[in-house]
Amino acid sequence: MLAIVAYDMTDNRRRSRMHRCLKDLGLNTQKSVFECEVDGSTLAALVALGRELIDPDTDSFRIYRLCARCQRKVAVSGLGLRLIPLDFEVL
């Protein structure tokens, strides 16, 4: 499934760590927004990552799951990139 992950963090060190973790999981489409193709265990790991890194008093971490039908309705303008899921995996 496609998950949109967005974060807003006040601390530079925690924000950098979040960015490093997410860049291995998906496409960085905006400064603090990633599109990630995830399965159930990866989604659970993302939720845990958000809970670990944010300060709930000052930060925000959101995960939006998109169904296949919703993915087809995504509108991209300008220089936007779009994540295209593959039906195979290269080992």
C-alpha positions in Angstrom: 0.0 0.0 0.0 1.1 3.6 -0.5 1.6 5.6 2.6 2.2 9.4 2.7 4.4 10.3 5.6 4.6 13.9 6.8 6.4 15.4 9.7 7.0 18.8 11.3 9.7 18.8 13.9 11.2 21.7 15.9 14.6 20.0 16.7 17.1 19.9 13.9 18.8 16.8 15.1 15.6 14.7 15.5 14.3 16.1 12.1 17.6 15.0 10.4 17.3 11.6 11.9 13.7 11.2 10.8 14.7 12.3 7.2 17.6 9.8 7.1 15.3 6.9 8.2 12.5 7.8 5.8 14.8 8.3 2.7 15.6 4.6 2.9 11.8 3.7 2.8 10.4 6.0 0.1 10.5 9.0 -2.2 11.1 12.4 -0.7 8.4 14.4 -2.7 8.5 17.5 -0.5 10.9 18.8 2.2 9.1 16.9 5.0 6.8 14.6 3.0 7.6 11.1 1.8 5.7 8.6 -0.4 6.4 5.1 0.8 5.3 1.7 -0.6 4.8 -0.3 2.6 3.5 -3.6 3.9 2.0 -4.2 7.3 5.2 -4.7 9.2 6.9 -1.6 7.6 3.8 0.5 8.4 4.1 -0.6 12.1 7.8 0.3 12.1 6.9 3.7 10.7 4.4 4.3 13.5 7.0 3.2 16.1 9.6 5.5 14.5 7.2 8.5 14.8 6.5 7.8 18.4 10.2 7.4 19.2 11.4 10.6 17.5 8.8 13.2 18.0 8.2 15.5 21.0 4.4 15.3 21.3 4.2 18.8 22.7 5.9 20.5 19.8 6.1 18.1 16.8 3.7 16.5 14.3 4.0 13.1 12.6 1.3 11.8 10.2 0.8 8.7 8.1 -1.9 8.7 5.4 -2.6 5.3 3.8 -3.9 5.5 0.2 -5.9 2.7 -1.4 -5.2 1.8 -5.1 -8.2 3.8 -6.2 -7.1 6.9 -4.3 -3.6 6.6 -5.7 -4.9 6.9 -9.3 -6.7 10.2 -8.3 -3.5 11.9 -7.0 -2.9 15.1 -9.0 0.7 16.3 -9.4 1.6 19.7 -10.9 5.0 21.2 -11.6 8.1 19.3 -10.8 6.3 16.7 -8.7 7.5 13.1 -8.8 5.2 10.2 -8.5 6.0 6.8 -6.9 5.2 3.9 -9.2 5.0 0.6 -7.4 6.8 -2.3 -9.1 5.4 -5.8 -9.4 8.8 -7.3 -8.8 11.8 -6.9 -6.5 15.4 -6.8 -7.5 17.7 -8.8 -5.2 
